[in-house]
Amino acid sequence: MKKKAKRSEQLILDMLNVAAVVERRLDNALSFSRGVSFSEYRLLRALQEANQGLTRVALAQSLSVTPSGVTRALKPLEKLGYVATVRNERDARQSLATLTAGGATLLEDVSGVLADFYASLRLDELSDARIGGFEQVMTLLRAA
């Protein structure tokens, strides 16, 4: 393997490891303080950003997960009153999930926990050039 290719491979592996560590820490912070996982938070946030209901398929695409994974994730959130689902009798994939007032309140409550977590990462200490370089890498990876 060429030196540059090996360096690229190591960069990807390192990024994935760091992402896993950050996600685990986020999951712990949210679970401990608000009783939701990071993946549940992402789902609620996607519904909030859509500003309208989303089908399970559209929600799965926006989160890069499977529709069956979304279905499993929605059930406890519905029981907790954070999400409502309008069922489509003909096609369950077309059922519409929406954020409830309780879900919106939870997202507001979580914002302080997340602000504290992000501050603990000390990313604001990075120079604009370093942040710009990281953003370029992320843009390239998204397009790949």
DSSP file with accessible surface (Angstrom, degrees, kcal/mol):
  #  RESIDUE AA STRUCTURE BP1 BP2  ACC     N-H-->O    O-->H-N    N-H-->O    O-->H-N    TCO  KAPPA ALPHA  PHI   PSI    X-CA   Y-CA   Z-CA
    1    1 A M              0   0  159      0, 0.0     2,-0.0     0, 0.0     5,-0.0   0.000 360.0 360.0 360.0 135.2    0.0    0.0    0.0
    2    2 A K     >  -     0   0  176      1,-0.1     4,-2.6     4,-0.0     5,-0.2  -0.296 360.0-114.4 -66.9 155.2    1.3    3.4   -0.9
    3    3 A K  H  > S+     0   0  191      1,-0.2     4,-2.3     2,-0.2     5,-0.2   0.895 115.3  47.9 -58.8 -43.7    2.2    5.8    1.9
    4    4 A K  H  > S+     0   0  172      2,-0.2     4,-2.4     1,-0.2    -1,-0.2   0.904 112.2  49.3 -67.2 -39.3   -0.5    8.3    1.1
    5    5 A A  H  > S+     0   0   50      2,-0.2     4,-2.5     1,-0.2    -2,-0.2   0.907 111.3  49.8 -65.5 -40.4   -3.2    5.6    0.8
    6    6 A K  H  X S+     0   0  126     -4,-2.6     4,-2.5     2,-0.2    -2,-0.2   0.908 110.3  50.5 -65.0 -39.1   -2.0    4.1    4.2
    7    7 A R  H  X S+     0   0  202     -4,-2.3     4,-2.4    -5,-0.2    -2,-0.2   0.909 110.5  49.4 -64.8 -41.0   -2.2    7.6    5.7
    8    8 A S  H  X S+     0   0   65     -4,-2.4     4,-2.4     2,-0.2    -2,-0.2   0.914 110.5  50.6 -63.4 -42.5   -5.7    8.1    4.4
    9    9 A E  H  X S+     0   0   86     -4,-2.5     4,-2.5     1,-0.2    -2,-0.2   0.935 111.2  48.0 -61.3 -44.5   -6.8    4.7    5.7
   10   10 A Q  H  X S+     0   0   95     -4,-2.5     4,-2.9     1,-0.2     5,-0.2   0.896 109.2  53.9 -64.6 -38.4   -5.4    5.6    9.2
   11   11 A L  H  X S+     0   0   83     -4,-2.4     4,-2.7     2,-0.2    -1,-0.2   0.939 110.1  46.8 -60.5 -45.4   -7.1    8.9    9.1
   12   12 A I  H  X S+     0   0   65     -4,-2.4     4,-2.6     2,-0.2    -2,-0.2   0.932 113.2  48.5 -63.4 -45.8  -10.5    7.2    8.4
   13   13 A L  H  X S+     0   0   76     -4,-2.5     4,-2.2     1,-0.2    -1,-0.2   0.919 112.8  48.2 -61.2 -42.9   -9.9    4.7   11.2
   14   14 A D  H  X S+     0   0   77     -4,-2.9     4,-2.7     2,-0.2     5,-0.2   0.915 111.0  50.5 -63.3 -42.9   -8.9    7.4   13.6
   15   15 A M  H  X S+     0   0   41     -4,-2.7     4,-2.8    -5,-0.2    -2,-0.2   0.916 110.9  49.2 -62.2 -42.3  -12.0    9.5   12.7
   16   16 A L  H  X S+     0   0  106     -4,-2.6     4,-2.2     2,-0.2    -1,-0.2   0.900 111.6  49.1 -65.4 -39.0  -14.3    6.5   13.2
   17   17 A N  H  X S+     0   0  105     -4,-2.2     4,-2.1    -5,-0.2    -2,-0.2   0.926 113.0  46.4 -64.8 -45.1  -12.7    5.7   16.6
   18   18 A V  H  X S+     0   0   90     -4,-2.7     4,-2.9     1,-0.2     5,-0.2   0.921 111.2  52.6 -63.7 -42.2  -13.1    9.3   17.7
   19   19 A A  H  X S+     0   0   52     -4,-2.8     4,-2.8     1,-0.2    -1,-0.2   0.909 108.8  50.3 -59.7 -40.9  -16.7    9.4   16.5
   20   20 A A  H  X S+     0   0   45     -4,-2.2     4,-2.4     2,-0.2    -1,-0.2   0.910 111.6  47.8 -64.4 -41.0  -17.5    6.3   18.5
   21   21 A V  H  X S+     0   0   63     -4,-2.1     4,-2.4     2,-0.2    -2,-0.2   0.941 114.0  46.2 -65.1 -46.1  -15.9    7.8   21.6
   22   22 A V  H  X S+     0   0   42     -4,-2.9     4,-2.7     1,-0.2     5,-0.2   0.931 113.1  49.7 -63.8 -43.1  -17.8   11.1   21.2
   23   23 A E  H  X S+     0   0   91     -4,-2.8     4,-2.9    -5,-0.2    -1,-0.2   0.918 110.4  50.2 -63.0 -41.5  -21.1    9.3   20.5
   24   24 A R  H  X S+     0   0  141     -4,-2.4     4,-2.5     2,-0.2    -1,-0.2   0.923 112.0  47.8 -62.6 -41.7  -20.7    7.1   23.5
   25   25 A R  H  X S+     0   0  110     -4,-2.4     4,-2.5     2,-0.2    -2,-0.2   0.911 113.0  48.2 -66.3 -40.5  -20.0   10.1   25.7
   26   26 A L  H  X S+     0   0    7     -4,-2.7     4,-2.7     2,-0.2     5,-0.3   0.921 110.7  51.8 -63.0 -43.7  -23.0   11.9   24.3
   27   27 A D  H  X S+     0   0   52     -4,-2.9     4,-2.8    -5,-0.2     5,-0.3   0.929 111.1  47.1 -59.1 -45.4  -25.1    8.8   24.8
   28   28 A N  H  X S+     0   0  100     -4,-2.5     4,-2.5     2,-0.2     5,-0.3   0.916 112.2  49.5 -63.5 -44.3  -24.0    8.7   28.5
   29   29 A A  H  X S+     0   0   31     -4,-2.5     4,-2.1     1,-0.2     5,-0.3   0.926 116.5  41.4 -62.6 -44.5  -24.7   12.4   29.1
   30   30 A L  H  X>S+     0   0    0     -4,-2.7     4,-2.8     2,-0.2     6,-1.0   0.906 115.6  49.3 -71.3 -41.7  -28.2   12.3   27.5
   31   31 A S  H  X5S+     0   0   52     -4,-2.8     4,-1.0    -5,-0.3    -2,-0.2   0.923 114.3  45.4 -63.0 -44.1  -29.1    9.0   29.1
   32   32 A F  H  <5S+     0   0  194     -4,-2.5    -2,-0.2    -5,-0.3    -1,-0.2   0.921 123.9  32.1 -66.7 -43.2  -28.0   10.1   32.6
   33   33 A S  H  <5S+     0   0   39     -4,-2.1    -2,-0.2    -5,-0.3    -3,-0.2   0.842 138.7  11.1 -88.5 -33.3  -29.6   13.5   32.5
   34   34 A R  H  <5S-     0   0   98     -4,-2.8    -3,-0.2    -5,-0.3    -2,-0.1   0.408  92.2-117.0-129.1  -2.6  -32.7   13.0   30.4
   35   35 A G  S  <<S+     0   0   53     -4,-1.0     2,-0.3    -5,-0.8    -4,-0.3   0.710  76.7 110.6  75.2  18.9  -33.2    9.3   29.9
   36   36 A V        -     0   0    1     -6,-1.0    -2,-0.2    -9,-0.1    -1,-0.2  -0.931  63.1-124.9-123.4 151.9  -32.8    9.3   26.1
   37   37 A S     >  -     0   0   21     -2,-0.3     4,-2.4    -7,-0.1     5,-0.1  -0.431  28.1-110.1 -85.6 167.5  -30.0    7.9   24.0
   38   38 A F  H  > S+     0   0   30      1,-0.2     4,-2.6     2,-0.2     5,-0.2   0.900 120.4  53.6 -64.9 -37.8  -28.1    9.9   21.5
   39   39 A S  H  > S+     0   0   64      2,-0.2     4,-2.0     1,-0.2    -1,-0.2   0.899 109.1  48.8 -65.7 -36.2  -29.7    8.0   18.6
   40   40 A E  H  > S+     0   0   34      2,-0.2     4,-2.7     1,-0.2    -1,-0.2   0.913 110.0  52.1 -67.2 -40.7  -33.2    8.8   20.0
   41   41 A Y  H  X S+     0   0   24     -4,-2.4     4,-2.8     1,-0.2    -2,-0.2   0.931 108.2  51.1 -58.4 -45.7  -32.1   12.5   20.3
   42   42 A R  H  X S+     0   0   86     -4,-2.6     4,-2.3     1,-0.2    -1,-0.2   0.905 110.4  49.4 -60.0 -40.5  -31.0   12.4   16.6
   43   43 A L  H  X S+     0   0    4     -4,-2.0     4,-2.0     2,-0.2    -2,-0.2   0.947 112.3  46.6 -64.8 -46.7  -34.4   11.0   15.6
   44   44 A L  H  X S+     0   0    0     -4,-2.7     4,-2.2     1,-0.2    -2,-0.2   0.906 112.6  50.6 -61.6 -41.9  -36.3   13.6   17.6
   45   45 A R  H  X S+     0   0  108     -4,-2.8     4,-2.9     1,-0.2    -1,-0.2   0.891 106.9  53.9 -65.2 -39.0  -34.1   16.4   16.2
   46   46 A A  H  X S+     0   0   12     -4,-2.3     4,-1.8    -5,-0.2    -1,-0.2   0.908 109.7  48.4 -62.0 -40.1  -34.7   15.2   12.6
   47   47 A L  H  X>S+     0   0    3     -4,-2.0     4,-0.9     2,-0.2     5,-0.6   0.904 112.2  49.3 -66.2 -38.9  -38.4   15.4   13.2
   48   48 A Q  H ><5S+     0   0   84     -4,-2.2     3,-0.7     1,-0.2    -2,-0.2   0.926 110.9  49.1 -65.2 -44.1  -38.0   18.9   14.7
   49   49 A E  H 3<5S+     0   0  123     -4,-2.9    -1,-0.2     1,-0.2    -2,-0.2   0.826 104.7  58.5 -66.6 -31.1  -35.9   20.0   11.7
   50   50 A A  H 3<5S-     0   0   31     -4,-1.8    -1,-0.2    -5,-0.2    -2,-0.2   0.780  90.6-153.7 -68.7 -25.8  -38.4   18.7    9.2
   51   51 A N  T <<5S+     0   0  149     -4,-0.9     2,-0.3    -3,-0.7    -3,-0.1   0.696  71.7  49.5  60.3  17.4  -41.0   20.9   10.8
   52   52 A Q  S   <S-     0   0  143     -5,-0.6    -2,-0.1    45,-0.1    -1,-0.1  -0.941 105.2 -63.5-164.3 175.0  -43.7   18.5    9.7
   53   53 A G        -     0   0   14     -2,-0.3     2,-0.4    45,-0.1    45,-0.2  -0.289  45.4-154.6 -69.1 154.5  -44.2   14.7    9.9
   54   54 A L  E     -A   97   0A  32     43,-2.3    43,-3.1     4,-0.0     2,-0.1  -0.983  16.5-119.1-127.3 144.3  -41.8   12.3    8.1
   55   55 A T  E  >  -A   96   0A  28     -2,-0.4     4,-2.7    41,-0.2     5,-0.2  -0.379  33.1-111.0 -70.6 161.4  -42.4    8.8    6.9
   56   56 A R  H  > S+     0   0   15     39,-0.8     4,-2.6    37,-0.5     5,-0.2   0.874 119.8  52.6 -63.2 -35.2  -40.3    6.2    8.4
   57   57 A V  H  > S+     0   0   39     36,-1.0     4,-2.5     2,-0.2    -1,-0.2   0.940 111.2  45.3 -66.1 -46.3  -38.5    5.7    5.1
   58   58 A A  H  > S+     0   0   32      2,-0.2     4,-2.3     1,-0.2    -2,-0.2   0.908 113.9  50.1 -64.4 -39.1  -37.7    9.5    4.9
   59   59 A L  H  X S+     0   0    0     -4,-2.7     4,-1.5     2,-0.2    -2,-0.2   0.924 109.9  50.7 -65.0 -42.7  -36.6    9.5    8.5
   60   60 A A  H  X>S+     0   0    2     -4,-2.6     5,-2.3     1,-0.2     4,-0.9   0.922 110.6  49.3 -61.4 -42.5  -34.4    6.5    8.0
   61   61 A Q  H ><5S+     0   0  144     -4,-2.5     3,-0.7     1,-0.2    -1,-0.2   0.911 109.1  51.5 -64.4 -40.9  -32.7    8.2    5.0
   62   62 A S  H 3<5S+     0   0   69     -4,-2.3    -1,-0.2     1,-0.2    -2,-0.2   0.798 117.8  38.8 -68.7 -24.7  -32.1   11.4    6.9
   63   63 A L  H 3<5S-     0   0   16     -4,-1.5    -1,-0.2    -3,-0.2    -2,-0.2   0.427 107.6-122.3-101.9  -2.8  -30.5    9.4    9.8
   64   64 A S  T <<5S+     0   0  111     -4,-0.9     2,-0.3    -3,-0.7    -3,-0.2   0.916  74.1 114.6  58.8  44.7  -28.6    6.9    7.5
   65   65 A V  S   <S-     0   0   68     -5,-2.3    -1,-0.2    -6,-0.1    -2,-0.1  -0.808  72.1 -85.9-130.0 177.4  -30.3    4.0    9.2
   66   66 A T     >  -     0   0   75     -2,-0.3     4,-1.9     1,-0.1     3,-0.2  -0.535  31.2-120.6 -84.7 153.2  -32.8    1.3    8.1
   67   67 A P  H  > S+     0   0   57      0, 0.0     4,-2.4     0, 0.0     5,-0.1   0.880 116.4  54.2 -58.9 -35.6  -36.5    1.8    8.1
   68   68 A S  H  > S+     0   0   64      1,-0.2     4,-2.3     2,-0.2     5,-0.2   0.879 105.4  53.6 -67.6 -32.9  -36.9   -1.1   10.5
   69   69 A G  H  > S+     0   0   16      2,-0.2     4,-2.1     1,-0.2    -1,-0.2   0.891 108.8  49.1 -64.4 -39.0  -34.4    0.5   12.8
   70   70 A V  H  X S+     0   0    2     -4,-1.9     4,-2.5     2,-0.2    -2,-0.2   0.925 108.7  53.1 -65.4 -43.0  -36.5    3.7   12.8
   71   71 A T  H  X S+     0   0   45     -4,-2.4     4,-1.4     1,-0.2    -2,-0.2   0.933 110.9  46.2 -58.3 -45.8  -39.6    1.6   13.6
   72   72 A R  H  < S+     0   0  165     -4,-2.3    -1,-0.2     1,-0.2    -2,-0.2   0.883 114.2  48.7 -64.2 -38.0  -37.9    0.0   16.6
   73   73 A A  H  X S+     0   0   26     -4,-2.1     4,-1.0     1,-0.2    -1,-0.2   0.835 107.3  55.3 -72.4 -31.8  -36.7    3.4   17.8
   74   74 A L  H  X S+     0   0    0     -4,-2.5     4,-2.6     1,-0.2     5,-0.2   0.850  92.7  70.7 -71.5 -33.2  -40.0    5.1   17.5
   75   75 A K  H  X S+     0   0  123     -4,-1.4     4,-2.2     1,-0.2    -1,-0.2   0.921 102.4  39.6 -56.4 -52.0  -42.0    2.7   19.7
   76   76 A P  H  > S+     0   0   52      0, 0.0     4,-2.0     0, 0.0    -1,-0.2   0.884 114.9  54.5 -67.0 -31.8  -40.5    3.7   23.0
   77   77 A L  H  <>S+     0   0    0     -4,-1.0     5,-2.5     2,-0.2     6,-1.1   0.862 108.4  49.4 -68.1 -33.4  -40.5    7.4   22.0
   78   78 A E  H ><5S+     0   0   45     -4,-2.6     3,-1.3     4,-0.2    -1,-0.2   0.927 109.5  51.2 -67.2 -44.0  -44.3    7.1   21.3
   79   79 A K  H 3<5S+     0   0  187     -4,-2.2    -2,-0.2     1,-0.3    -1,-0.2   0.848 109.5  50.6 -62.2 -33.7  -44.9    5.4   24.6
   80   80 A L  T 3<5S-     0   0   99     -4,-2.0    -1,-0.3    -5,-0.2    -2,-0.2   0.541 116.9-116.3 -80.3  -8.3  -43.0    8.3   26.4
   81   81 A G  T < 5S+     0   0   37     -3,-1.3    22,-0.4    -4,-0.4    21,-0.4   0.646  85.2 113.9  84.8  16.1  -45.2   10.8   24.5
   82   82 A Y  S   <S+     0   0   49     -5,-2.5    18,-2.1    20,-0.2     2,-0.3   0.700  77.6  33.2 -90.0 -21.1  -42.3   12.4   22.5
   83   83 A V  E     -B   99   0A   5     -6,-1.1     2,-0.4    16,-0.2    -2,-0.2  -0.982  63.9-158.6-136.1 144.1  -43.5   11.2   19.1
   84   84 A A  E     -B   98   0A  40     14,-2.6    14,-3.0    -2,-0.3     2,-0.4  -0.951  10.6-154.2-119.9 146.0  -46.9   10.6   17.5
   85   85 A T  E     -B   97   0A  23     -2,-0.4     2,-0.7    12,-0.2    12,-0.2  -0.981   7.8-156.4-124.7 129.9  -47.5    8.4   14.5
   86   86 A V  E     -B   96   0A  96     10,-2.9    10,-2.6    -2,-0.4     2,-0.2  -0.926  28.5-138.4-100.4 112.2  -50.4    8.6   12.1
   87   87 A R        -     0   0  141     -2,-0.7     2,-0.6     8,-0.2     5,-0.1  -0.495   4.2-142.8 -77.5 141.4  -50.7    5.2   10.6
   88   88 A N        -     0   0   65      3,-0.2     7,-0.2    -2,-0.2     6,-0.2  -0.919   9.6-153.6 -99.6 117.2  -51.3    4.6    6.9
   89   89 A E  S    S+     0   0  179     -2,-0.6     3,-0.2     1,-0.2    -1,-0.1   0.816  90.7  44.4 -63.9 -32.1  -53.6    1.6    6.6
   90   90 A R  S    S+     0   0  241      1,-0.3     2,-0.4    -3,-0.1    -1,-0.2   0.845 126.4  18.4 -81.2 -36.5  -52.3    0.5    3.2
   91   91 A D    >   -     0   0   43      1,-0.1     3,-2.0     2,-0.0    -1,-0.3  -0.886  55.9-161.3-145.5 108.0  -48.6    0.9    3.7
   92   92 A A  G >  S+     0   0   70     -2,-0.4     3,-1.6     1,-0.3   -36,-0.3   0.787  93.2  66.1 -60.5 -27.3  -46.9    1.0    7.1
   93   93 A R  G 3  S+     0   0  150      1,-0.3   -36,-1.0   -38,-0.1   -37,-0.5   0.745  98.1  54.7 -65.9 -21.3  -43.8    2.5    5.4
   94   94 A Q  G <  S+     0   0   90     -3,-2.0    -1,-0.3    -6,-0.2    -2,-0.2   0.378  77.7 125.7 -94.9   4.6  -45.9    5.6    4.7
   95   95 A S    <   -     0   0    4     -3,-1.6   -39,-0.8    -7,-0.2     2,-0.5  -0.354  60.5-127.2 -60.7 143.9  -47.0    6.1    8.3
   96   96 A L  E     -AB  55  86A  70    -10,-2.6   -10,-2.9   -41,-0.2     2,-0.4  -0.852  18.0-159.7-104.7 124.5  -46.1    9.6    9.4
   97   97 A A  E     -AB  54  85A   0    -43,-3.1   -43,-2.3    -2,-0.5     2,-0.3  -0.852  14.7-178.6-100.7 135.6  -44.1   10.3   12.5
   98   98 A T  E     - B   0  84A  45    -14,-3.0   -14,-2.6    -2,-0.4     2,-0.4  -0.955  30.1-111.0-132.8 153.4  -44.3   13.8   14.1
   99   99 A L  E     - B   0  83A  40     -2,-0.3   -16,-0.2   -52,-0.2     2,-0.1  -0.670  34.1-145.2 -80.4 132.5  -42.7   15.4   17.1
  100  100 A T     >  -     0   0   36    -18,-2.1     4,-2.3    -2,-0.4     5,-0.2  -0.414  29.6-101.0 -89.1 173.6  -45.2   16.1   20.0
  101  101 A A  H  > S+     0   0   82      1,-0.2     4,-2.5     2,-0.2     5,-0.2   0.891 126.3  54.3 -60.8 -37.7  -45.1   19.1   22.3
  102  102 A G  H  > S+     0   0   34    -21,-0.4     4,-2.3     1,-0.2    -1,-0.2   0.892 107.3  49.8 -63.4 -38.2  -43.5   16.8   24.9
  103  103 A G  H  > S+     0   0    0    -22,-0.4     4,-2.3   -21,-0.2    -2,-0.2   0.905 110.0  50.2 -66.9 -39.3  -40.8   15.9   22.4
  104  104 A A  H  X S+     0   0   27     -4,-2.3     4,-2.0     2,-0.2    -2,-0.2   0.913 110.5  50.1 -65.4 -39.7  -40.1   19.6   21.7
  105  105 A T  H  X S+     0   0   70     -4,-2.5     4,-2.6     2,-0.2    -2,-0.2   0.916 108.8  52.2 -64.1 -42.4  -39.9   20.3   25.4
  106  106 A L  H  X S+     0   0    9     -4,-2.3     4,-2.5     1,-0.2    -2,-0.2   0.930 107.8  51.4 -59.3 -44.5  -37.4   17.4   25.8
  107  107 A L  H  X S+     0   0   12     -4,-2.3     4,-1.1     1,-0.2    -1,-0.2   0.885 109.9  49.7 -62.5 -37.0  -35.2   18.9   23.0
  108  108 A E  H  X S+     0   0  129     -4,-2.0     4,-0.6     1,-0.2     3,-0.4   0.927 111.8  48.6 -64.5 -43.4  -35.2   22.3   24.7
  109  109 A D  H >X S+     0   0   76     -4,-2.6     3,-0.7     1,-0.2     4,-0.7   0.877 109.2  53.2 -63.1 -38.1  -34.2   20.6   28.0
  110  110 A V  H 3X S+     0   0    1     -4,-2.5     4,-2.6     1,-0.2     5,-0.3   0.763  89.2  79.1 -70.6 -23.7  -31.4   18.7   26.3
  111  111 A S  H 3X S+     0   0   72     -4,-1.1     4,-2.5    -3,-0.4    -1,-0.2   0.864  92.4  50.0 -58.7 -36.4  -29.9   21.8   24.8
  112  112 A G  H <X S+     0   0   36     -3,-0.7     4,-2.2    -4,-0.6    -1,-0.2   0.910 109.9  50.1 -68.1 -40.3  -28.2   22.7   28.0
  113  113 A V  H  X S+     0   0   25     -4,-0.7     4,-2.2    -3,-0.2    -2,-0.2   0.930 113.5  46.4 -61.8 -44.6  -26.7   19.2   28.5
  114  114 A L  H  X S+     0   0    8     -4,-2.6     4,-3.2     2,-0.2     5,-0.3   0.897 108.8  54.4 -67.6 -39.0  -25.4   19.3   24.9
  115  115 A A  H  X S+     0   0   54     -4,-2.5     4,-2.3    -5,-0.3    -1,-0.2   0.927 110.6  46.9 -60.6 -42.6  -24.0   22.9   25.3
  116  116 A D  H  X S+     0   0  122     -4,-2.2     4,-1.8     2,-0.2    -1,-0.2   0.909 113.2  49.1 -64.0 -42.6  -22.1   21.7   28.4
  117  117 A F  H  X S+     0   0   15     -4,-2.2     4,-0.8     2,-0.2    -2,-0.2   0.943 111.7  47.6 -62.7 -48.4  -20.8   18.6   26.6
  118  118 A Y  H >X>S+     0   0  106     -4,-3.2     3,-0.9     1,-0.2     5,-0.6   0.892 109.7  53.7 -62.5 -37.8  -19.7   20.6   23.5
  119  119 A A  H ><5S+     0   0   67     -4,-2.3     3,-1.3    -5,-0.3    -1,-0.2   0.878 101.7  59.9 -63.4 -34.9  -17.9   23.1   25.7
  120  120 A S  H 3<5S+     0   0   62     -4,-1.8    -1,-0.2     1,-0.3    -2,-0.2   0.736  95.8  62.5 -66.5 -20.1  -16.0   20.2   27.4
  121  121 A L  H <<5S-     0   0   49     -3,-0.9    -1,-0.3    -4,-0.8    -2,-0.2   0.691  94.6-146.6 -77.0 -20.3  -14.6   19.3   24.0
  122  122 A R  T X<5 +     0   0  150     -3,-1.3     3,-1.5    -4,-0.5     4,-0.2   0.790  44.9 148.8  60.1  33.4  -12.8   22.7   23.8
  123  123 A L  G > < +     0   0   99     -5,-0.6     3,-2.0     1,-0.3    -1,-0.1   0.759  60.3  73.5 -67.7 -22.6  -13.2   22.9   20.1
  124  124 A D  G 3  S+     0   0  138      1,-0.3    -1,-0.3    -5,-0.1    -2,-0.1   0.657  85.4  67.1 -67.0 -11.4  -13.4   26.7   20.4
  125  125 A E  G <  S+     0   0  122     -3,-1.5    -1,-0.3     2,-0.1     2,-0.2   0.595  81.4  98.1 -82.8 -10.1   -9.7   26.6   21.1
  126  126 A L  S <  S-     0   0   75     -3,-2.0     2,-0.0    -4,-0.2    -4,-0.0  -0.518  81.3-111.5 -77.5 147.3   -8.9   25.5   17.6
  127  127 A S     >  -     0   0   60     -2,-0.2     4,-2.3     1,-0.1     5,-0.2  -0.319  24.7-113.3 -71.9 158.3   -7.9   28.1   15.0
  128  128 A D  H  > S+     0   0  144      1,-0.2     4,-2.8     2,-0.2     5,-0.2   0.862 118.1  56.8 -59.3 -35.3  -10.2   28.9   12.1
  129  129 A A  H  > S+     0   0   83      2,-0.2     4,-2.3     1,-0.2    -1,-0.2   0.918 107.5  46.4 -65.0 -42.5   -7.7   27.4    9.7
  130  130 A R  H  > S+     0   0  180      2,-0.2     4,-2.2     1,-0.2    -2,-0.2   0.911 113.7  48.2 -66.8 -41.8   -7.8   24.0   11.6
  131  131 A I  H  X S+     0   0   55     -4,-2.3     4,-2.6     2,-0.2    -2,-0.2   0.930 111.1  51.6 -63.4 -42.1  -11.6   24.1   11.7
  132  132 A G  H  X S+     0   0   24     -4,-2.8     4,-2.1     1,-0.2    -2,-0.2   0.901 108.8  51.0 -61.2 -40.1  -11.7   24.9    8.0
  133  133 A G  H  X S+     0   0   28     -4,-2.3     4,-2.0     2,-0.2    -1,-0.2   0.917 110.4  48.5 -63.6 -42.1   -9.4   22.0    7.2
  134  134 A F  H  X S+     0   0  120     -4,-2.2     4,-2.5     1,-0.2    -2,-0.2   0.918 109.4  52.7 -64.3 -41.8  -11.6   19.6    9.2
  135  135 A E  H  X S+     0   0  116     -4,-2.6     4,-2.4     1,-0.2    -1,-0.2   0.886 107.3  53.1 -62.4 -35.7  -14.7   21.0    7.4
  136  136 A Q  H  X S+     0   0  137     -4,-2.1     4,-2.3     2,-0.2    -1,-0.2   0.923 108.8  48.8 -64.8 -44.0  -13.0   20.3    4.0
  137  137 A V  H  X S+     0   0   44     -4,-2.0     4,-2.5     1,-0.2    -2,-0.2   0.936 111.5  49.5 -60.8 -44.9  -12.3   16.7    5.0
  138  138 A M  H  X S+     0   0   49     -4,-2.5     4,-2.4     1,-0.2    -2,-0.2   0.906 109.5  52.0 -62.5 -39.8  -15.9   16.2    6.1
  139  139 A T  H  X S+     0   0   85     -4,-2.4     4,-1.7     1,-0.2    -1,-0.2   0.924 110.3  48.4 -62.5 -44.1  -17.1   17.7    2.8
  140  140 A L  H  X S+     0   0  128     -4,-2.3     4,-0.9     1,-0.2    -2,-0.2   0.918 112.2  48.7 -62.1 -42.7  -15.0   15.3    0.8
  141  141 A L  H  < S+     0   0   70     -4,-2.5     3,-0.4     1,-0.2    -1,-0.2   0.881 108.8  52.6 -67.6 -37.8  -16.1   12.3    2.9
  142  142 A R  H  < S+     0   0  183     -4,-2.4    -1,-0.2     1,-0.2    -2,-0.2   0.863 111.0  48.1 -63.7 -35.2  -19.8   13.2    2.5
  143  143 A A  H  <        0   0   87     -4,-1.7    -1,-0.2    -5,-0.2    -2,-0.2   0.663 360.0 360.0 -80.3 -15.7  -19.4   13.4   -1.3
  144  144 A A     <        0   0  115     -4,-0.9    -3,-0.0    -3,-0.4    -4,-0.0  -0.193 360.0 360.0 -71.0 360.0  -17.6   10.1   -1.5
